[in-house]
Amino acid sequence: MLRTHARRMPQNRPTRWSRGAIALFILTLYSLCATFSPAHAYVERTFQGCTPITWATQPRVVVHISEFSGPDFFQNLTNLLQLTDAIVDVHSRFNLMGGTGAWVTGLETSADPFVFKSWFNDATPTIHVGFTNDPTASVGATYWNLDASCHIIEAHILFRDPYIYGWAFSDPAAYNDPYYDATLFNPDSDVYFRISYVHELLHAFGLSHTDGAYSMLNYGDRPWANRDSASKIQPLPDDVQGMRALYPSIGARAEVAVLNTWFDPPANPTGTYPVANQRRLCKPSLGSSWNSDRFATVCGLTNGAAGSTVIAAGQTLRTRFAVANYSTDDADVEASLYFSSDETWDAGDVASATTHTFAVSEAVSSIQGRTWTVPALSAGVYHVIARIEATLPWGPVLTDWIPLRGTVTVN
């Protein structure tokens, strides 16, 4: 978001500029703005000739359970309870975006039949979430009903019924799936519902797919972060940036995270709404140069061969990770690298003497390719943990950490 500050000219020294000088000044100012003002990366949805489409007031969510049925009563009841927990959890993270009026007012359930695109014409703005037992329907889809002012008055989110499509309604911890290595699927190959719901909820608020940003509106392995939240899943900074632009509001937020995925733009975008995939970043490794493929098995190359994950003190380790700044201010970040016998960071883990400092703008994600000097380590297998400490202009100091992909070995 470009912020401008007007400066008043001194009143006791009148300045006279020729028309040519004024024109040159305006042209120069325009050129500078065009050069240094970053274009936003989020994509506003175009629908029925309207761009953007937004809610005039915050909507509630109504979940319809009429198609959420099956032969096993107790399993059906368990699914319903887990579904409700998942939606409540996603809403709690969605409503913490800060600096935006985009939020959900409440959640209700209904036994009324749900028909996708058949409008309920509620008295209040509502997102209706329903299920279908049609095996040919989209896995997840969103549609809108607009008024003459391009405001959304009702939205529908459709998912396939869990008895014809495998949904994992709990989070990775319930399936003994390490959050930092979790993908779209749980160990039973069921799709984590929370990820799909965040994706469709962002559509419901007026954002479209993107093939040029790190966003929950990509497909693929959208990241699970190291958070206190039960789900560890939420909109990424690019999505937050979109919500702040479409629904501007006051309010501060202080949160910076380190993650282990990034987006992979399609080589040949096709379709009306091209979309990128998210993928796991490369494993830390040795190497005299970087592997140009961010998502390769290992980050480093030596004479064209894959860099080794067998390391020794004094060698150079190459890593890639992402830093996501959800805050309402720019953040100054110091990154460190630790070697741990397990996947949990603690102060007893061995740190590299190398540190890196850099800035990450408000509501922006940054990919980092960094090298580190390997410290003295006992023989064994180590998780490589990236840890950040971020400082905001108004005081908060924030920390986060995440194990990177794979492990390294000391012989």
C-alpha positions in Angstrom: 0.0 0.0 0.0 1.5 3.4 -1.0 1.4 6.0 1.8 1.8 9.6 0.9 2.4 12.5 3.2 1.7 16.1 2.1 4.4 18.7 2.9 3.4 22.4 3.1 5.7 24.8 1.3 7.1 27.6 3.5 4.8 30.6 3.3 7.5 33.3 3.7 9.4 32.2 0.5 7.1 32.2 -2.5 8.3 29.9 -5.2 7.6 30.5 -8.9 8.0 27.6 -11.3 7.6 27.8 -15.1 5.0 25.5 -16.7 7.8 23.5 -18.2 9.4 23.0 -14.8 6.1 22.0 -13.2 5.5 19.5 -16.0 9.0 18.1 -15.6 8.4 17.8 -11.8 5.1 16.0 -12.3 6.7 13.7 -14.9 9.6 12.9 -12.6 7.3 12.3 -9.6 5.2 10.0 -11.7 8.3 8.1 -12.9 9.5 7.6 -9.3 6.2 6.4 -8.2 6.0 4.0 -11.1 9.4 2.7 -10.3 9.2 2.3 -6.6 5.6 1.6 -5.8 5.2 -2.1 -5.6 2.1 -3.5 -7.4 -0.1 -5.5 -5.1 0.2 -9.3 -5.5 -3.3 -10.3 -4.5 -6.0 -10.7 -7.2 -9.4 -9.1 -6.8 -12.3 -11.3 -8.1 -14.2 -10.1 -11.1 -17.8 -11.4 -11.1 -20.8 -10.4 -13.3 -18.9 -7.3 -14.6 -17.9 -6.1 -11.0 -14.4 -5.6 -9.8 -13.9 -5.8 -6.9 -16.8 -7.5 -5.2 -17.1 -6.9 -1.5 -19.4 -7.2 1.5 -21.0 -3.9 2.6 -21.2 -5.3 6.2 -19.6 -8.3 7.8 -21.4 -11.6 7.1 -22.3 -14.5 9.3 -21.7 -18.1 8.3 -24.5 -20.7 8.3 -23.4 -24.4 7.8 -26.0 -26.7 6.3 -25.8 -30.3 7.5 -28.7 -31.8 5.5 -26.3 -33.5 3.0 -23.8 -34.3 5.7 -25.1 -37.8 6.3 -24.2 -41.4 6.0 -24.9 -44.9 7.2 -22.9 -44.7 10.5 -24.7 -42.4 13.0 -21.8 -42.1 15.4 -19.2 -41.5 12.7 -21.5 -38.9 11.3 -21.9 -37.2 14.7 -18.1 -37.3 15.1 -17.6 -35.7 11.7 -20.1 -32.9 12.5 -18.3 -32.1 15.8 -14.9 -32.0 14.1 -16.3 -30.0 11.2 -17.6 -27.4 13.7 -14.3 -27.2 15.6 -12.5 -26.8 12.3 -14.7 -23.9 11.1 -14.6 -22.1 14.5 -10.8 -22.4 14.5 -10.4 -21.0 11.0 -12.7 -18.1 11.8 -10.7 -17.3 14.9 -7.5 -17.0 12.8 -9.4 -15.1 10.0 -10.8 -12.6 12.4 -7.2 -11.8 13.8 -5.9 -10.4 10.5 -5.8 -6.8 11.9 -6.1 -3.6 10.0 -9.1 -4.8 8.1 -12.9 -4.9 8.4 -13.0 -8.4 6.8 -14.3 -10.7 9.5 -17.0 -13.2 10.3 -19.7 -12.2 12.8 -20.8 -15.7 13.9 -21.5 -19.3 13.1 -24.8 -21.1 13.0 -25.8 -24.6 11.8 -29.0 -25.4 9.9 -30.9 -28.5 8.8 -32.4 -26.6 5.9 -31.6 -28.2 2.5 -28.7 -26.6 0.7 -28.8 -26.1 -3.1 -25.7 -24.4 -4.6 -26.7 -21.1 -6.2 -30.3 -21.3 -5.0 -30.5 -18.2 -2.8 -31.9 -18.0 0.7 -32.4 -14.2 0.5 -31.5 -13.7 4.1 -32.3 -10.5 6.0 -28.6 -10.2 6.9 -25.4 -10.8 4.8 -24.7 -14.6 5.0 -22.2 -17.1 3.7 -24.0 -20.4 3.4 -21.7 -23.5 3.6 -23.2 -26.8 2.3 -22.4 -30.2 1.1 -23.4 -32.3 -1.9 -23.5 -36.1 -2.5 -23.0 -35.5 -6.2 -19.7 -37.2 -7.0 -19.3 -35.1 -10.1 -19.5 -31.8 -8.3 -16.4 -29.7 -7.6 -14.4 -30.6 -4.4 -14.9 -27.0 -3.3 -16.6 -24.1 -5.0 -17.8 -20.5 -4.2 -20.5 -18.4 -5.8 -21.9 -14.9 -5.0 -25.2 -13.0 -5.2 -24.6 -9.3 -5.8 -26.6 -6.2 -5.5 -26.6 -3.3 -8.1 -23.6 -1.7 -6.2 -21.4 -4.8 -6.7 -21.8 -5.6 -3.0 -22.1 -9.3 -2.0 -25.4 -9.9 -0.3 -25.1 -13.7 -0.1 -22.4 -16.2 -0.9 -22.4 -20.0 -1.2 -19.5 -22.4 -0.5 -20.0 -25.9 -1.7 -18.0 -29.0 -0.6 -18.4 -32.7 -1.4 -20.0 -34.8 1.2 -17.5 -36.6 3.4 -18.9 -40.0 2.5 -18.0 -39.6 -1.1 -14.9 -37.5 -0.6 -12.2 -38.0 2.0 -12.0 -35.0 4.4 -9.7 -34.8 7.4 -11.6 -32.5 9.8 -8.9 -32.6 12.5 -5.5 -30.9 12.3 -2.2 -32.7 11.7 -1.6 -33.4 15.4 -4.6 -35.7 15.6 -3.0 -37.9 12.9 0.5 -37.8 14.3 1.5 -35.8 11.2 4.3 -33.3 12.0 2.8 -29.9 11.3 6.0 -28.6 9.6 5.9 -31.5 7.1 2.1 -31.7 6.7 0.8 -31.2 3.2 -2.8 -31.1 1.8 -3.3 -34.7 2.9 -3.2 -36.5 6.2 -1.4 -39.9 6.4 -4.6 -41.7 5.3 -4.6 -39.5 2.1 -7.7 -37.6 3.2 -7.7 -33.8 2.5 -7.3 -31.5 5.4 -10.6 -29.6 5.5 -9.2 -26.5 7.2 -6.9 -25.7 4.2 -9.8 -25.9 1.7 -12.1 -23.9 3.9 -9.6 -21.0 4.3 -9.2 -21.0 0.5 -12.9 -20.9 -0.2 -13.5 -18.3 2.6 -11.1 -15.9 0.9 -13.0 -16.4 -2.3 -16.2 -15.6 -0.5 -14.7 -12.3 0.6 -13.7 -11.3 -3.0 -10.2 -12.6 -3.7 -9.3 -14.7 -6.7 -6.6 -17.2 -7.5 -3.1 -15.9 -8.0 -0.1 -17.4 -9.9 2.3 -14.7 -8.8 2.2 -14.6 -5.0 2.6 -16.7 -1.8 -1.1 -17.1 -1.0 -3.6 -19.5 0.4 -5.3 -19.0 -2.9 -2.6 -21.1 -4.6 -3.1 -24.9 -4.8 -0.6 -27.4 -3.5 1.1 -27.7 -0.1 -0.2 -24.6 1.6 1.8 -24.2 4.8 1.0 -25.2 8.4 2.8 -22.7 10.7 4.3 -23.1 14.2 1.5 -21.4 16.2 -0.4 -21.7 19.4 -3.6 -22.0 17.3 -5.0 -25.5 17.2 -5.0 -25.5 13.4 -1.8 -23.7 12.6 -3.5 -22.6 9.4 -4.5 -19.1 8.3 -4.5 -16.6 5.4 -0.9 -15.7 4.3 0.3 -12.0 4.2 -0.7 -11.6 0.6 -4.2 -12.6 1.5 -4.2 -10.2 4.4 -2.9 -7.5 2.2 -5.9 -8.1 -0.1 -8.4 -8.0 2.8 -6.8 -4.7 4.1 -7.2 -3.1 0.7 -10.8 -4.3 0.1 -11.9 -3.7 3.7 -9.7 -1.0 5.1 -10.0 -0.4 8.9 -8.0 0.7 11.9 -6.3 -1.8 14.2 -2.8 -3.1 14.8 -1.4 -6.6 14.5 2.1 -7.9 15.4 2.9 -11.3 14.0 5.8 -12.6 11.9 6.3 -16.2 11.0 8.9 -18.4 9.4 7.7 -21.1 6.9 9.1 -23.9 4.7 7.1 -23.6 1.5 6.9 -21.1 -1.4 4.8 -20.7 -4.6 5.7 -22.2 -7.9 4.3 -20.1 -10.8 2.9 -22.2 -13.7 5.2 -22.4 -16.7 2.3 -21.9 -19.1 -0.7 -20.3 -17.3 -4.0 -21.4 -18.7 -7.6 -20.9 -17.9 -9.6 -17.8 -16.8 -8.0 -17.7 -13.4 -4.4 -19.1 -13.5 -3.1 -20.3 -10.2 0.3 -21.2 -8.8 1.1 -24.3 -6.7 2.8 -24.2 -3.3 5.6 -26.7 -2.7 8.1 -27.8 -0.1 11.4 -25.8 -0.3 14.7 -27.7 -0.8 16.4 -29.6 2.0 19.4 -27.9 3.7 22.7 -29.2 2.1 26.3 -28.5 1.4 27.3 -27.2 -2.0 29.6 -24.6 -3.8 26.6 -23.1 -5.5 22.8 -22.8 -5.3 20.5 -25.3 -6.9 18.4 -23.0 -9.2 15.3 -25.2 -8.5 14.0 -23.9 -5.1 12.0 -27.1 -4.7 14.7 -29.6 -5.6 15.6 -32.4 -3.2 18.6 -30.3 -1.8 19.5 -26.6 -1.9 23.1 -26.9 -2.9 25.2 -28.2 -5.9 28.9 -29.0 -6.3 30.1 -29.4 -9.9 26.6 -30.0 -11.0 25.9 -32.8 -8.5 23.5 -32.6 -5.5 25.0 -31.2 -2.4 25.6 -33.6 0.6 23.4 -33.7 3.7 26.4 -35.3 5.5 28.0 -32.3 7.2 31.1 -31.3 9.3 32.1 -28.3 11.4 33.2 -25.3 9.4 31.4 -26.3 6.2 28.8 -24.0 4.5 25.2 -25.2 4.7 22.7 -23.8 2.2 19.0 -23.3 3.2 15.9 -21.8 1.9 12.9 -20.6 4.0 10.1 -18.0 3.8 9.4 -15.2 6.2 5.8 -14.0 6.4 5.0 -10.6 8.0 1.4 -10.4 9.0 1.9 -7.2 10.9 0.5 -3.7 10.3 4.1 -2.4 10.2 7.4 -3.3 8.5 9.6 -5.7 10.4 13.3 -5.9 11.0 14.3 -9.6 11.1 17.3 -11.4 12.4 17.5 -15.0 11.3 19.5 -17.8 13.1 20.0 -21.5 12.3 19.9 -24.2 15.0 20.8 -27.9 14.9 18.5 -30.0 17.1 18.2 -33.7 18.0 14.4 -33.4 17.6 12.0 -31.2 15.7 11.4 -28.7 18.6 13.6 -25.7 19.1 14.9 -24.9 22.6 17.7 -22.9 24.0 19.9 -26.0 24.3 20.1 -26.5 20.6 23.4 -25.8 18.9 23.4 -22.5 16.8 25.5 -21.6 13.8 27.6 -18.5 14.5 26.2 -17.0 11.3 23.2 -14.7 11.5 21.4 -12.7 8.8 19.4 -9.5 9.1 16.9 -8.1 6.6 13.6 -6.2 6.5 10.2 -7.5 5.4 7.5 -5.0 4.6 4.0 -4.9 6.1 1.7 -7.8 4.8 4.5 -9.2 2.6 6.2 -12.6 2.4 9.9 -12.9 1.6 11.8 -16.0 0.4 15.3 -16.3 1.8 18.2 -18.3 0.4 20.9 -18.1 3.1 24.3 -19.8 3.9 25.5 -20.8 7.4 28.7 -22.0 8.9 28.2 -25.5 10.4 29.1 -25.4 14.2 30.9 -28.2 16.0 28.4 -31.1 16.6 28.5 -34.6 18.0 27.9 -37.5 15.7 24.2 -38.0 14.9 21.2 -36.9 12.9 20.0 -33.3 13.3 16.8 -31.4 12.4 17.8 -28.0 11.0 15.6 -25.3 12.6 15.3 -21.8 11.2 14.5 -19.2 14.0 13.6 -15.6 13.5 13.4 -12.6 15.9 11.5 -9.7 14.4 11.2 -6.1 15.7 8.4 -3.7 14.8 8.8 0.1 15.0 6.4 0.4 17.9 8.2 -2.0 20.2 7.1 -5.6 19.9 9.8 -8.3 19.5 8.4 -11.4 17.9 10.0 -14.9 17.6 9.1 -17.9 15.5 10.8 -21.1 14.4 10.2 -24.0 12.1 12.1 -27.2 11.2 13.2 -27.2 7.6 12.7 -30.1 5.2 14.7 -33.2 5.9 17.6 -33.7 8.2 21.4 -33.6 8.2 24.0 -36.1 9.5 27.3 -35.7 11.3 29.5 -38.8 11.1 
